[in-house]
Amino acid sequence: MKFEYLIVMLFTVSVPFIKSFSPEINFYKPLNRFVFAMLIPFVLFVTIDIIAVIRDLWTFNPDYVIGIYFFGLPLEEVSFFIFVPFACIFTWETVKYLAKRQKGSA
Amino acid sequence: MEYTCLVIVGTLLVIILDVILKTHLFKQKIFWIYLGIIVVLMFVVNGYLTWRPIVIYNESKMLGIRLFTIPVEDFFFGFSLIGLNLIIWEFFNKKIKNINNK
């Protein structure tokens, strides 16, 4: 199915995205912390990925991507480097928040 | 072994960056607990991508060792990506704390 990679990505980001607006975590404040932590790795890793595809380290199965490409990378792969870091940073803040809360109640 | 070399360099660079920027992420116990959670989630997402396979690897450019269907290199690739994200994130957290304390 052409949408499979896209579905995997949307599944990955769905819960973190919805929960990122919860006031306890204060995820987007300050905004520059968020922008830099997302942007610098994004540019770096997309560049590495483009080179990796040129160097034939890996390829993407055309059966499972919608077919929009950016320098040889499917749109879904580019979105990977936005959605996965987002989900991972969000999980980090959540783990820290829960640890702090547990410590506070003990 | 091009992919293998790439992830070794990437992993070393984030470890060095963590020291240079004084974020000391990898010294914290909570980070390793967090990483354990991420690895479980990674088995779901990356496991699916490599099982279908949606991403097809060139076996001649890597070790060829896989955990379930995931190449071992992918774990270090993921570590480098998440490491870099969190180092920058924590670098700003520390800066903000310092400003607030002044």
N, CA and C atoms of all chains as a GROMACS GRO file, in nm:
protein
  624
    1MET      N    1   0.083  -0.120   0.000
    1MET     CA    2   0.000   0.000   0.000
    1MET      C    3   0.088   0.126   0.000
    2LYS      N    4   0.057   0.216  -0.092
    2LYS     CA    5   0.138   0.337  -0.113
    2LYS      C    6   0.151   0.425   0.013
    3PHE      N    7   0.051   0.416   0.100
    3PHE     CA    8   0.047   0.507   0.215
    3PHE      C    9   0.113   0.449   0.341
    4GLU      N   10   0.173   0.331   0.327
    4GLU     CA   11   0.218   0.263   0.449
    4GLU      C   12   0.324   0.340   0.528
    5TYR      N   13   0.426   0.388   0.459
    5TYR     CA   14   0.531   0.462   0.530
    5TYR      C   15   0.470   0.587   0.594
    6LEU      N   16   0.382   0.655   0.523
    6LEU     CA   17   0.318   0.775   0.575
    6LEU      C   18   0.236   0.743   0.701
    7ILE      N   19   0.165   0.631   0.698
    7ILE     CA   20   0.084   0.590   0.813
    7ILE      C   21   0.174   0.562   0.935
    8VAL      N   22   0.286   0.493   0.910
    8VAL     CA   23   0.381   0.466   1.020
    8VAL      C   24   0.428   0.596   1.083
    9MET      N   25   0.458   0.696   0.999
    9MET     CA   26   0.507   0.825   1.049
    9MET      C   27   0.398   0.898   1.128
   10LEU      N   28   0.275   0.898   1.077
   10LEU     CA   29   0.166   0.968   1.145
   10LEU      C   30   0.132   0.899   1.277
   11PHE      N   31   0.143   0.766   1.277
   11PHE     CA   32   0.124   0.690   1.401
   11PHE      C   33   0.229   0.730   1.505
   12THR      N   34   0.354   0.745   1.460
   12THR     CA   35   0.464   0.779   1.550
   12THR      C   36   0.442   0.915   1.616
   13VAL      N   37   0.396   1.011   1.538
   13VAL     CA   38   0.390   1.148   1.589
   13VAL      C   39   0.255   1.181   1.655
   14SER      N   40   0.153   1.099   1.634
   14SER     CA   41   0.017   1.135   1.674
   14SER      C   42   0.003   1.168   1.824
   15VAL      N   43   0.033   1.070   1.909
   15VAL     CA   44   0.015   1.092   2.053
   15VAL      C   45   0.106   1.203   2.106
   16PRO      N   46   0.238   1.202   2.072
   16PRO     CA   47   0.323   1.312   2.118
   16PRO      C   48   0.272   1.448   2.074
   17PHE      N   49   0.222   1.458   1.949
   17PHE     CA   50   0.176   1.589   1.900
   17PHE      C   51   0.057   1.639   1.981
   18ILE      N   52  -0.040   1.553   2.002
   18ILE     CA   53  -0.160   1.593   2.077
   18ILE      C   54  -0.123   1.631   2.221
   19LYS      N   55  -0.039   1.547   2.283
   19LYS     CA   56  -0.003   1.570   2.423
   19LYS      C   57   0.096   1.686   2.442
   20SER      N   58   0.162   1.728   2.333
   20SER     CA   59   0.262   1.835   2.346
   20SER      C   60   0.200   1.968   2.388
   21PHE      N   61   0.068   1.980   2.374
   21PHE     CA   62   0.003   2.105   2.413
   21PHE      C   63  -0.041   2.107   2.560
   22SER      N   64  -0.015   1.998   2.632
   22SER     CA   65  -0.058   1.996   2.771
   22SER      C   66   0.028   2.091   2.854
   23PRO      N   67  -0.035   2.172   2.938
   23PRO     CA   68   0.034   2.281   3.008
   23PRO      C   69   0.143   2.235   3.106
   24GLU      N   70   0.135   2.111   3.157
   24GLU     CA   71   0.236   2.065   3.255
   24GLU      C   72   0.376   2.060   3.195
   25ILE      N   73   0.383   2.025   3.067
   25ILE     CA   74   0.513   2.004   3.002
   25ILE      C   75   0.573   2.136   2.952
   26ASN      N   76   0.489   2.232   2.911
   26ASN     CA   77   0.535   2.360   2.860
   26ASN      C   78   0.634   2.343   2.744
   27PHE      N   79   0.594   2.262   2.649
   27PHE     CA   80   0.684   2.213   2.546
   27PHE      C   81   0.738   2.322   2.453
   28TYR      N   82   0.656   2.419   2.418
   28TYR     CA   83   0.696   2.519   2.317
   28TYR      C   84   0.753   2.647   2.378
   29LYS      N   85   0.777   2.643   2.507
   29LYS     CA   86   0.827   2.763   2.573
   29LYS      C   87   0.962   2.734   2.636
   30PRO      N   88   1.068   2.803   2.598
   30PRO     CA   89   1.076   2.903   2.492
   30PRO      C   90   1.083   2.838   2.355
   31LEU      N   91   1.041   2.913   2.255
   31LEU     CA   92   1.030   2.857   2.121
   31LEU      C   93   1.165   2.832   2.054
   32ASN      N   94   1.266   2.916   2.082
   32ASN     CA   95   1.395   2.897   2.014
   32ASN      C   96   1.461   2.764   2.050
   33ARG      N   97   1.439   2.717   2.173
   33ARG     CA   98   1.490   2.588   2.216
   33ARG      C   99   1.434   2.477   2.125
   34PHE      N  100   1.304   2.486   2.100
   34PHE     CA  101   1.235   2.390   2.016
   34PHE      C  102   1.284   2.398   1.870
   35VAL      N  103   1.289   2.521   1.816
   35VAL     CA  104   1.327   2.540   1.675
   35VAL      C  105   1.469   2.489   1.649
   36PHE      N  106   1.564   2.526   1.734
   36PHE     CA  107   1.704   2.485   1.712
   36PHE      C  108   1.723   2.335   1.729
   37ALA      N  109   1.660   2.280   1.831
   37ALA     CA  110   1.677   2.136   1.857
   37ALA      C  111   1.617   2.052   1.744
   38MET      N  112   1.520   2.108   1.673
   38MET     CA  113   1.461   2.037   1.560
   38MET      C  114   1.539   2.064   1.430
   39LEU      N  115   1.574   2.192   1.410
   39LEU     CA  116   1.627   2.236   1.279
   39LEU      C  117   1.768   2.187   1.250
   40ILE      N  118   1.859   2.198   1.346
   40ILE     CA  119   2.000   2.163   1.321
   40ILE      C  120   2.013   2.013   1.287
   41PRO      N  121   1.958   1.922   1.370
   41PRO     CA  122   1.966   1.780   1.332
   41PRO      C  123   1.892   1.750   1.202
   42PHE      N  124   1.782   1.820   1.175
   42PHE     CA  125   1.706   1.796   1.052
   42PHE      C  126   1.793   1.821   0.929
   43VAL      N  127   1.855   1.937   0.921
   43VAL     CA  128   1.938   1.973   0.806
   43VAL      C  129   2.054   1.874   0.793
   44LEU      N  130   2.118   1.845   0.904
   44LEU     CA  131   2.233   1.754   0.904
   44LEU      C  132   2.195   1.613   0.859
   45PHE      N  133   2.090   1.558   0.917
   45PHE     CA  134   2.055   1.418   0.889
   45PHE      C  135   1.989   1.400   0.753
   46VAL      N  136   1.915   1.500   0.705
   46VAL     CA  137   1.859   1.490   0.570
   46VAL      C  138   1.973   1.491   0.468
   47THR      N  139   2.073   1.576   0.492
   47THR     CA  140   2.191   1.581   0.405
   47THR      C  141   2.262   1.446   0.403
   48ILE      N  142   2.285   1.389   0.521
   48ILE     CA  143   2.350   1.257   0.530
   48ILE      C  144   2.267   1.152   0.456
   49ASP      N  145   2.136   1.159   0.474
   49ASP     CA  146   2.046   1.062   0.410
   49ASP      C  147   2.052   1.073   0.258
   50ILE      N  148   2.053   1.196   0.206
   50ILE     CA  149   2.062   1.217   0.060
   50ILE      C  150   2.191   1.154   0.007
   51ILE      N  151   2.302   1.178   0.079
   51ILE     CA  152   2.431   1.122   0.038
   51ILE      C  153   2.429   0.968   0.049
   52ALA      N  154   2.367   0.918   0.155
   52ALA     CA  155   2.359   0.772   0.176
   52ALA      C  156   2.285   0.704   0.061
   53VAL      N  157   2.178   0.769   0.012
   53VAL     CA  158   2.103   0.712  -0.100
   53VAL      C  159   2.187   0.717  -0.228
   54ILE      N  160   2.258   0.829  -0.250
   54ILE     CA  161   2.348   0.840  -0.366
   54ILE      C  162   2.457   0.732  -0.359
   55ARG      N  163   2.512   0.710  -0.238
   55ARG     CA  164   2.618   0.610  -0.217
   55ARG      C  165   2.562   0.466  -0.211
   56ASP      N  166   2.432   0.453  -0.229
   56ASP     CA  167   2.366   0.322  -0.232
   56ASP      C  168   2.378   0.245  -0.100
   57LEU      N  169   2.363   0.315   0.013
   57LEU     CA  170   2.360   0.247   0.143
   57LEU      C  171   2.224   0.184   0.168
   58TRP      N  172   2.119   0.253   0.123
   58TRP     CA  173   1.983   0.199   0.132
   58TRP      C  174   1.894   0.263   0.026
   59THR      N  175   1.782   0.196   0.000
   59THR     CA  176   1.683   0.250  -0.094
   59THR      C  177   1.544   0.236  -0.032
   60PHE      N  178   1.445   0.298  -0.096
   60PHE     CA  179   1.309   0.294  -0.042
   60PHE      C  180   1.220   0.216  -0.136
   61ASN      N  181   1.141   0.127  -0.080
   61ASN     CA  182   1.053   0.042  -0.158
   61ASN      C  183   0.941   0.126  -0.221
   62PRO      N  184   0.938   0.139  -0.354
   62PRO     CA  185   0.838   0.227  -0.419
   62PRO      C  186   0.693   0.183  -0.394
   63ASP      N  187   0.675   0.058  -0.350
   63ASP     CA  188   0.539   0.008  -0.322
   63ASP      C  189   0.474   0.075  -0.202
   64TYR      N  190   0.558   0.129  -0.109
   64TYR     CA  191   0.503   0.177   0.018
   64TYR      C  192   0.517   0.328   0.038
   65VAL      N  193   0.555   0.401  -0.067
   65VAL     CA  194   0.564   0.548  -0.054
   65VAL      C  195   0.473   0.612  -0.159
   66ILE      N  196   0.426   0.736  -0.125
   66ILE     CA  197   0.328   0.798  -0.215
   66ILE      C  198   0.390   0.846  -0.347
   67GLY      N  199   0.522   0.862  -0.352
   67GLY     CA  200   0.588   0.890  -0.479
   67GLY      C  201   0.633   1.034  -0.499
   68ILE      N  202   0.631   1.113  -0.390
   68ILE     CA  203   0.686   1.249  -0.398
   68ILE      C  204   0.829   1.244  -0.344
   69TYR      N  205   0.927   1.284  -0.424
   69TYR     CA  206   1.067   1.272  -0.385
   69TYR      C  207   1.134   1.409  -0.374
   70PHE      N  208   1.231   1.416  -0.283
   70PHE     CA  209   1.308   1.537  -0.258
   70PHE      C  210   1.455   1.497  -0.259
   71PHE      N  211   1.528   1.530  -0.364
   71PHE     CA  212   1.668   1.488  -0.382
   71PHE      C  213   1.686   1.336  -0.358
   72GLY      N  214   1.595   1.260  -0.411
   72GLY     CA  215   1.605   1.114  -0.398
   72GLY      C  216   1.540   1.056  -0.274
   73LEU      N  217   1.498   1.142  -0.181
   73LEU     CA  218   1.432   1.094  -0.058
   73LEU      C  219   1.280   1.105  -0.072
   74PRO      N  220   1.206   0.998  -0.039
   74PRO     CA  221   1.061   1.011  -0.037
   74PRO      C  222   1.018   1.115   0.068
   75LEU      N  223   0.907   1.180   0.043
   75LEU     CA  224   0.853   1.278   0.137
   75LEU      C  225   0.843   1.221   0.278
   76GLU      N  226   0.806   1.094   0.287
   76GLU     CA  227   0.791   1.028   0.417
   76GLU      C  228   0.924   1.022   0.492
   77GLU      N  229   1.033   0.998   0.419
   77GLU     CA  230   1.165   0.990   0.482
   77GLU      C  231   1.207   1.128   0.533
   78VAL      N  232   1.176   1.233   0.456
   78VAL     CA  233   1.206   1.369   0.502
   78VAL      C  234   1.125   1.398   0.629
   79SER      N  235   0.998   1.357   0.628
   79SER     CA  236   0.912   1.381   0.745
   79SER      C  237   0.962   1.302   0.867
   80PHE      N  238   1.030   1.189   0.843
   80PHE     CA  239   1.088   1.109   0.951
   80PHE      C  240   1.174   1.197   1.042
   81PHE      N  241   1.254   1.286   0.980
   81PHE     CA  242   1.349   1.367   1.057
   81PHE      C  243   1.284   1.489   1.122
   82ILE      N  244   1.153   1.502   1.105
   82ILE     CA  245   1.077   1.600   1.183
   82ILE      C  246   0.998   1.526   1.291
   83PHE      N  247   0.927   1.421   1.250
   83PHE     CA  248   0.835   1.352   1.341
   83PHE      C  249   0.907   1.272   1.450
   84VAL      N  250   1.013   1.200   1.410
   84VAL     CA  251   1.084   1.117   1.509
   84VAL      C  252   1.155   1.204   1.614
   85PRO      N  253   1.234   1.307   1.575
   85PRO     CA  254   1.290   1.395   1.678
   85PRO      C  255   1.184   1.459   1.766
   86PHE      N  256   1.075   1.502   1.704
   86PHE     CA  257   0.965   1.561   1.781
   86PHE      C  258   0.915   1.464   1.888
   87ALA      N  259   0.887   1.341   1.845
   87ALA     CA  260   0.836   1.240   1.938
   87ALA      C  261   0.938   1.209   2.047
   88CYS      N  262   1.067   1.205   2.009
   88CYS     CA  263   1.172   1.171   2.105
   88CYS      C  264   1.196   1.283   2.207
   89ILE      N  265   1.195   1.407   2.162
   89ILE     CA  266   1.213   1.519   2.255
   89ILE      C  267   1.092   1.526   2.349
   90PHE      N  268   0.974   1.505   2.292
   90PHE     CA  269   0.854   1.506   2.374
   90PHE      C  270   0.859   1.397   2.483
   91THR      N  271   0.902   1.278   2.441
   91THR     CA  272   0.912   1.166   2.538
   91THR      C  273   1.013   1.200   2.648
   92TRP      N  274   1.123   1.264   2.610
   92TRP     CA  275   1.226   1.307   2.707
   92TRP      C  276   1.166   1.401   2.811
   93GLU      N  277   1.090   1.500   2.766
   93GLU     CA  278   1.029   1.594   2.859
   93GLU      C  279   0.928   1.523   2.950
   94THR      N  280   0.857   1.427   2.892
   94THR     CA  281   0.758   1.352   2.970
   94THR      C  282   0.826   1.268   3.078
   95VAL      N  283   0.935   1.200   3.040
   95VAL     CA  284   1.008   1.117   3.137
   95VAL      C  285   1.063   1.204   3.250
   96LYS      N  286   1.118   1.320   3.214
   96LYS     CA  287   1.172   1.412   3.316
   96LYS      C  288   1.060   1.462   3.407
   97TYR      N  289   0.945   1.496   3.346
   97TYR     CA  290   0.831   1.546   3.422
   97TYR      C  291   0.782   1.440   3.522
   98LEU      N  292   0.770   1.317   3.474
   98LEU     CA  293   0.720   1.209   3.561
   98LEU      C  294   0.818   1.179   3.674
   99ALA      N  295   0.948   1.183   3.643
   99ALA     CA  296   1.050   1.159   3.745
   99ALA      C  297   1.045   1.265   3.854
  100LYS      N  298   1.027   1.391   3.809
  100LYS     CA  299   1.021   1.504   3.900
  100LYS      C  300   0.897   1.494   3.991
  101ARG      N  301   0.786   1.455   3.930
  101ARG     CA  302   0.661   1.445   4.003
  101ARG      C  303   0.668   1.334   4.109
  102GLN      N  304   0.731   1.223   4.068
  102GLN     CA  305   0.746   1.111   4.161
  102GLN      C  306   0.832   1.151   4.281
  103LYS      N  307   0.940   1.224   4.249
  103LYS     CA  308   1.031   1.272   4.352
  103LYS      C  309   0.957   1.366   4.448
  104GLY      N  310   0.872   1.451   4.391
  104GLY     CA  311   0.798   1.549   4.468
  104GLY      C  312   0.699   1.487   4.566
  105SER      N  313   0.638   1.376   4.522
  105SER     CA  314   0.535   1.313   4.606
  105SER      C  315   0.596   1.218   4.710
  106ALA      N  316   0.723   1.180   4.690
  106ALA     CA  317   0.787   1.083   4.781
  106ALA      C  318   0.823   1.146   4.914
  107MET      N  319   3.143  -0.157   0.461
  107MET     CA  320   3.123  -0.115   0.601
  107MET      C  321   3.099   0.036   0.612
  108GLU      N  322   3.053   0.095   0.503
  108GLU     CA  323   3.037   0.240   0.502
  108GLU      C  324   2.934   0.287   0.606
  109TYR      N  325   2.822   0.214   0.614
  109TYR     CA  326   2.718   0.252   0.711
  109TYR      C  327   2.771   0.232   0.853
  110THR      N  328   2.844   0.123   0.874
  110THR     CA  329   2.902   0.094   1.006
  110THR      C  330   2.994   0.207   1.050
  111CYS      N  331   3.084   0.249   0.959
  111CYS     CA  332   3.178   0.358   0.992
  111CYS      C  333   3.102   0.488   1.020
  112LEU      N  334   3.002   0.515   0.938
  112LEU     CA  335   2.922   0.638   0.954
  112LEU      C  336   2.861   0.648   1.094
  113VAL      N  337   2.801   0.537   1.140
  113VAL     CA  338   2.734   0.544   1.271
  113VAL      C  339   2.834   0.546   1.388
  114ILE      N  340   2.952   0.485   1.369
  114ILE     CA  341   3.054   0.491   1.474
  114ILE      C  342   3.100   0.636   1.490
  115VAL      N  343   3.128   0.702   1.377
  115VAL     CA  344   3.170   0.843   1.380
  115VAL      C  345   3.059   0.929   1.443
  116GLY      N  346   2.934   0.908   1.400
  116GLY     CA  347   2.821   0.984   1.452
  116GLY      C  348   2.805   0.968   1.602
  117THR      N  349   2.816   0.845   1.649
  117THR     CA  350   2.802   0.816   1.792
  117THR      C  351   2.912   0.886   1.873
  118LEU      N  352   3.037   0.875   1.823
  118LEU     CA  353   3.149   0.939   1.893
  118LEU      C  354   3.132   1.091   1.896
  119LEU      N  355   3.087   1.148   1.784
  119LEU     CA  356   3.070   1.294   1.777
  119LEU      C  357   2.967   1.346   1.878
  120VAL      N  358   2.855   1.274   1.893
  120VAL     CA  359   2.755   1.323   1.991
  120VAL      C  360   2.806   1.308   2.134
  121ILE      N  361   2.884   1.203   2.160
  121ILE     CA  362   2.940   1.185   2.295
  121ILE      C  363   3.037   1.300   2.326
  122ILE      N  364   3.119   1.336   2.226
  122ILE     CA  365   3.213   1.448   2.243
  122ILE      C  366   3.137   1.580   2.260
  123LEU      N  367   3.034   1.599   2.178
  123LEU     CA  368   2.954   1.723   2.184
  123LEU      C  369   2.888   1.740   2.322
  124ASP      N  370   2.845   1.629   2.380
  124ASP     CA  371   2.782   1.631   2.512
  124ASP      C  372   2.881   1.682   2.618
  125VAL      N  373   3.008   1.649   2.600
  125VAL     CA  374   3.112   1.696   2.693
  125VAL      C  375   3.144   1.843   2.667
  126ILE      N  376   3.162   1.878   2.538
  126ILE     CA  377   3.201   2.015   2.501
  126ILE      C  378   3.094   2.116   2.545
  127LEU      N  379   2.967   2.084   2.519
  127LEU     CA  380   2.859   2.177   2.554
  127LEU      C  381   2.817   2.166   2.700
  128LYS      N  382   2.882   2.074   2.773
  128LYS     CA  383   2.857   2.055   2.917
  128LYS      C  384   2.710   2.022   2.947
  129THR      N  385   2.645   1.952   2.857
  129THR     CA  386   2.507   1.913   2.883
  129THR      C  387   2.501   1.787   2.970
  130HIS      N  388   2.609   1.707   2.965
  130HIS     CA  389   2.624   1.586   3.047
  130HIS      C  390   2.501   1.496   3.049
  131LEU      N  391   2.444   1.485   2.933
  131LEU     CA  392   2.324   1.402   2.917
  131LEU      C  393   2.352   1.255   2.945
  132PHE      N  394   2.465   1.208   2.892
  132PHE     CA  395   2.496   1.065   2.900
  132PHE      C  396   2.545   1.022   3.038
  133LYS      N  397   2.563   1.120   3.126
  133LYS     CA  398   2.602   1.088   3.264
  133LYS      C  399   2.480   1.066   3.353
  134GLN      N  400   2.363   1.105   3.301
  134GLN     CA  401   2.243   1.099   3.385
  134GLN      C  402   2.175   0.963   3.374
  135LYS      N  403   2.140   0.908   3.489
  135LYS     CA  404   2.073   0.779   3.493
  135LYS      C  405   1.939   0.785   3.420
  136ILE      N  406   1.869   0.897   3.434
  136ILE     CA  407   1.737   0.912   3.373
  136ILE      C  408   1.744   0.903   3.220
  137PHE      N  409   1.857   0.948   3.164
  137PHE     CA  410   1.873   0.938   3.019
  137PHE      C  411   1.872   0.793   2.972
  138TRP      N  412   1.937   0.706   3.045
  138TRP     CA  413   1.947   0.565   3.006
  138TRP      C  414   1.814   0.492   3.027
  139ILE      N  415   1.736   0.537   3.127
  139ILE     CA  416   1.600   0.484   3.143
  139ILE      C  417   1.517   0.525   3.022
  140TYR      N  418   1.529   0.654   2.988
  140TYR     CA  419   1.461   0.709   2.869
  140TYR      C  420   1.500   0.632   2.743
  141LEU      N  421   1.628   0.606   2.726
  141LEU     CA  422   1.677   0.537   2.607
  141LEU      C  423   1.618   0.395   2.597
  142GLY      N  424   1.600   0.332   2.713
  142GLY     CA  425   1.536   0.200   2.716
  142GLY      C  426   1.395   0.205   2.659
  143ILE      N  427   1.319   0.311   2.697
  143ILE     CA  428   1.184   0.330   2.644
  143ILE      C  429   1.189   0.352   2.492
  144ILE      N  430   1.286   0.436   2.450
  144ILE     CA  431   1.300   0.466   2.307
  144ILE      C  432   1.331   0.340   2.226
  145VAL      N  433   1.418   0.254   2.281
  145VAL     CA  434   1.455   0.131   2.209
  145VAL      C  435   1.332   0.042   2.188
  146VAL      N  436   1.247   0.034   2.292
  146VAL     CA  437   1.123  -0.044   2.278
  146VAL      C  438   1.036   0.014   2.165
  147LEU      N  439   1.018   0.148   2.166
  147LEU     CA  440   0.939   0.214   2.062
  147LEU      C  441   1.004   0.198   1.924
  148MET      N  442   1.138   0.197   1.925
  148MET     CA  443   1.212   0.182   1.800
  148MET      C  444   1.190   0.044   1.738
  149PHE      N  445   1.177  -0.057   1.824
  149PHE     CA  446   1.149  -0.191   1.773
  149PHE      C  447   1.016  -0.194   1.698
  150VAL      N  448   0.918  -0.114   1.745
  150VAL     CA  449   0.788  -0.109   1.680
  150VAL      C  450   0.799  -0.038   1.544
  151VAL      N  451   0.851   0.085   1.544
  151VAL     CA  452   0.852   0.168   1.423
  151VAL      C  453   0.959   0.120   1.324
  152ASN      N  454   1.084   0.119   1.369
  152ASN     CA  455   1.193   0.076   1.280
  152ASN      C  456   1.179  -0.072   1.245
  153GLY      N  457   1.126  -0.148   1.340
  153GLY     CA  458   1.102  -0.290   1.314
  153GLY      C  459   1.006  -0.308   1.197
  154TYR      N  460   0.900  -0.228   1.198
  154TYR     CA  461   0.803  -0.236   1.088
  154TYR      C  462   0.866  -0.194   0.955
  155LEU      N  463   0.941  -0.083   0.957
  155LEU     CA  464   1.004  -0.031   0.835
  155LEU      C  465   1.101  -0.131   0.773
  156THR      N  466   1.170  -0.207   0.857
  156THR     CA  467   1.270  -0.301   0.806
  156THR      C  468   1.210  -0.439   0.780
  157TRP      N  469   1.093  -0.466   0.839
  157TRP     CA  470   1.030  -0.597   0.822
  157TRP      C  471   0.954  -0.606   0.690
  158ARG      N  472   0.888  -0.494   0.650
  158ARG     CA  473   0.805  -0.500   0.529
  158ARG      C  474   0.882  -0.547   0.404
  159PRO      N  475   0.993  -0.501   0.359
  159PRO     CA  476   1.064  -0.383   0.406
  159PRO      C  477   1.027  -0.258   0.328
  160ILE      N  478   1.014  -0.148   0.404
  160ILE     CA  479   0.991  -0.018   0.341
  160ILE      C  480   1.126   0.043   0.307
  161VAL      N  481   1.224   0.023   0.396
  161VAL     CA  482   1.362   0.065   0.368
  161VAL      C  483   1.444  -0.062   0.338
  162ILE      N  484   1.512  -0.061   0.225
  162ILE     CA  485   1.591  -0.177   0.183
  162ILE      C  486   1.740  -0.142   0.193
  163TYR      N  487   1.813  -0.221   0.272
  163TYR     CA  488   1.954  -0.191   0.297
  163TYR      C  489   2.046  -0.264   0.200
  164ASN      N  490   2.158  -0.202   0.170
  164ASN     CA  491   2.262  -0.264   0.090
  164ASN      C  492   2.354  -0.341   0.186
  165GLU      N  493   2.334  -0.472   0.193
  165GLU     CA  494   2.404  -0.555   0.291
  165GLU      C  495   2.557  -0.546   0.279
  166SER      N  496   2.606  -0.513   0.160
  166SER     CA  497   2.752  -0.510   0.140
  166SER      C  498   2.818  -0.387   0.206
  167LYS      N  499   2.734  -0.290   0.250
  167LYS     CA  500   2.791  -0.169   0.311
  167LYS      C  501   2.770  -0.165   0.462
  168MET      N  502   2.741  -0.280   0.521
  168MET     CA  503   2.719  -0.286   0.665
  168MET      C  504   2.758  -0.423   0.720
  169LEU      N  505   2.748  -0.437   0.853
  169LEU     CA  506   2.791  -0.564   0.916
  169LEU      C  507   2.702  -0.681   0.876
  170GLY      N  508   2.573  -0.654   0.858
  170GLY     CA  509   2.480  -0.762   0.826
  170GLY      C  510   2.423  -0.830   0.949
  171ILE      N  511   2.451  -0.770   1.067
  171ILE     CA  512   2.395  -0.825   1.192
  171ILE      C  513   2.264  -0.750   1.221
  172ARG      N  514   2.158  -0.826   1.245
  172ARG     CA  515   2.029  -0.763   1.272
  172ARG      C  516   1.968  -0.813   1.402
  173LEU      N  517   1.901  -0.723   1.473
  173LEU     CA  518   1.821  -0.761   1.590
  173LEU      C  519   1.677  -0.761   1.545
  174PHE      N  520   1.613  -0.877   1.547
  174PHE     CA  521   1.484  -0.893   1.480
  174PHE      C  522   1.511  -0.861   1.331
  175THR      N  523   1.453  -0.756   1.274
  175THR     CA  524   1.486  -0.723   1.135
  175THR      C  525   1.570  -0.595   1.124
  176ILE      N  526   1.605  -0.537   1.240
  176ILE     CA  527   1.673  -0.407   1.241
  176ILE      C  528   1.825  -0.423   1.238
  177PRO      N  529   1.893  -0.361   1.141
  177PRO     CA  530   2.040  -0.366   1.140
  177PRO      C  531   2.097  -0.300   1.266
  178VAL      N  532   2.200  -0.357   1.325
  178VAL     CA  533   2.256  -0.300   1.449
  178VAL      C  534   2.297  -0.154   1.429
  179GLU      N  535   2.342  -0.121   1.308
  179GLU     CA  536   2.384   0.017   1.280
  179GLU      C  537   2.271   0.117   1.306
  180ASP      N  538   2.147   0.073   1.278
  180ASP     CA  539   2.032   0.163   1.296
  180ASP      C  540   2.017   0.213   1.440
  181PHE      N  541   2.054   0.128   1.537
  181PHE     CA  542   2.044   0.169   1.677
  181PHE      C  543   2.141   0.285   1.707
  182PHE      N  544   2.258   0.278   1.645
  182PHE     CA  545   2.356   0.384   1.667
  182PHE      C  546   2.321   0.509   1.585
  183PHE      N  547   2.262   0.488   1.470
  183PHE     CA  548   2.211   0.599   1.389
  183PHE      C  549   2.104   0.674   1.470
  184GLY      N  550   2.013   0.598   1.528
  184GLY     CA  551   1.908   0.655   1.612
  184GLY      C  552   1.965   0.726   1.734
  185PHE      N  553   2.065   0.664   1.796
  185PHE     CA  554   2.131   0.724   1.912
  185PHE      C  555   2.192   0.859   1.875
  186SER      N  556   2.258   0.866   1.758
  186SER     CA  557   2.320   0.991   1.713
  186SER      C  558   2.214   1.099   1.690
  187LEU      N  559   2.105   1.061   1.626
  187LEU     CA  560   1.998   1.157   1.596
  187LEU      C  561   1.933   1.210   1.724
  188ILE      N  562   1.890   1.119   1.810
  188ILE     CA  563   1.824   1.158   1.934
  188ILE      C  564   1.923   1.230   2.026
  189GLY      N  565   2.046   1.180   2.030
  189GLY     CA  566   2.151   1.243   2.111
  189GLY      C  567   2.170   1.388   2.073
  190LEU      N  568   2.183   1.413   1.943
  190LEU     CA  569   2.204   1.551   1.895
  190LEU      C  570   2.083   1.639   1.929
  191ASN      N  571   1.963   1.586   1.906
  191ASN     CA  572   1.842   1.660   1.940
  191ASN      C  573   1.840   1.701   2.087
  192LEU      N  574   1.864   1.604   2.174
  192LEU     CA  575   1.853   1.630   2.318
  192LEU      C  576   1.966   1.717   2.371
  193ILE      N  577   2.086   1.705   2.311
  193ILE     CA  578   2.199   1.789   2.355
  193ILE      C  579   2.167   1.936   2.328
  194ILE      N  580   2.116   1.965   2.207
  194ILE     CA  581   2.080   2.103   2.174
  194ILE      C  582   1.966   2.151   2.266
  195TRP      N  583   1.868   2.066   2.283
  195TRP     CA  584   1.752   2.096   2.370
  195TRP      C  585   1.798   2.128   2.512
  196GLU      N  586   1.882   2.043   2.568
  196GLU     CA  587   1.929   2.062   2.706
  196GLU      C  588   2.026   2.179   2.718
  197PHE      N  589   2.100   2.206   2.610
  197PHE     CA  590   2.191   2.320   2.608
  197PHE      C  591   2.111   2.449   2.630
  198PHE      N  592   1.997   2.458   2.562
  198PHE     CA  593   1.910   2.576   2.580
  198PHE      C  594   1.844   2.576   2.717
  199ASN      N  595   1.805   2.460   2.766
  199ASN     CA  596   1.746   2.451   2.900
  199ASN      C  597   1.841   2.506   3.005
  200LYS      N  598   1.970   2.470   2.989
  200LYS     CA  599   2.071   2.513   3.086
  200LYS      C  600   2.092   2.664   3.080
  201LYS      N  601   2.096   2.714   2.954
  201LYS     CA  602   2.114   2.858   2.934
  201LYS      C  603   2.001   2.938   2.999
  202ILE      N  604   1.880   2.888   2.980
  202ILE     CA  605   1.762   2.956   3.036
  202ILE      C  606   1.768   2.955   3.189
  203LYS      N  607   1.807   2.842   3.244
  203LYS     CA  608   1.821   2.830   3.390
  203LYS      C  609   1.922   2.930   3.443
  204ASN      N  610   2.036   2.942   3.371
  204ASN     CA  611   2.142   3.036   3.412
  204ASN      C  612   2.093   3.180   3.411
  205ILE      N  613   2.016   3.216   3.308
  205ILE     CA  614   1.962   3.352   3.298
  205ILE      C  615   1.866   3.378   3.415
  206ASN      N  616   1.781   3.280   3.443
  206ASN     CA  617   1.683   3.294   3.551
  206ASN      C  618   1.748   3.306   3.689
  207ASN      N  619   1.865   3.241   3.704
  207ASN     CA  620   1.933   3.242   3.833
  207ASN      C  621   2.012   3.369   3.858
  208LYS      N  622   2.039   3.446   3.750
  208LYS     CA  623   2.120   3.567   3.765
  208LYS      C  624   2.042   3.681   3.830
   0.00000   0.00000   0.00000
